[in-house]
């Protein structure tokens, strides 16, 4: 039994690619990728357990191929073990770009895209036998995704630019009341776009504001509505006039 475990340990830590080491490394990358994918799926991201597991395994397999080809066909001294693996870093960028969704000026999915790139790198590390480094990197990645997010919400460090669109059934020439109302809610008014319709009459205000990502805009809308005869009010991510 001890001899079998010793043989297994030597096989999985061998510099050369063997069937035992390759299968073990693929299983390790599957586990590590699944851990990250589980956290992303918990946040409602499209890329979940299966996606991250496949990315990690794919990177590991690419690394194994990079080592195996010169090992078997060219000789370790003449081949370039990093040639195939180098393309993973470039190629994974296209997959990461697919995780970024751009909707009306608001970019979402950057964290998932960065996670995809990181998981691919972890998979490559597993492929070269850096097991401890891979496990530590996965653990640190989960710390960033889980604990640091909770810290952000606790200390309220997230600020976002938003546009409050207001349609008023009158011609409004002074917006100081809106500025004061927003300031009381800890919202900074950074820019204003105004459109007048004198026939109706109607005023369309696009208030560019800087607010915390925890701001209760429903409450803010209720306060803004009381300032003038408001016909409509909405929140957007970019100004459209």
Number of C-alpha atoms within 10 A of each C-alpha: 6 7 8 9 10 10 11 15 13 12 18 19 17 14 13 16 22 14 10 14 22 22 13 19 27 23 17 21 32 22 18 24 29 22 18 24 26 17 16 22 15 10 12 9 14 13 18 21 20 15 16 28 25 20 25 33 28 20 27 31 22 22 24 26 20 22 24 19 17 16 19 12 10 12 12 15 9 10 17 16 19 13 14 16 22 14 12 19 16 11 11 19 15 12 14 18 15 10 20 16 13 10 10 11 11 13 11 13 18 14 14 23 21 16 22 26 24 21 30 26 22 27 33 28 23 30 32 20 21 15 18 11 13 22 18 12 18 19 15 13 16 17 12 13 18 14 12 12 11 12 12 11 12 9 8 13 11 11 13 13 18 21 23 23 20 21 19 21 17 18 16 16 9 8 12 9 12 17 17 14 15 20 12 11 15 13 18 18 20 12 11 14 14 14 14 16 12 10 6 10 12 18 21 23 21 25 24 21 19 18 20 17 15 12 15 11 15 10 10 16 17 11 14 19 17 9 13 15 12 17 14 13 17 13 15 17 16 16 16 10 9
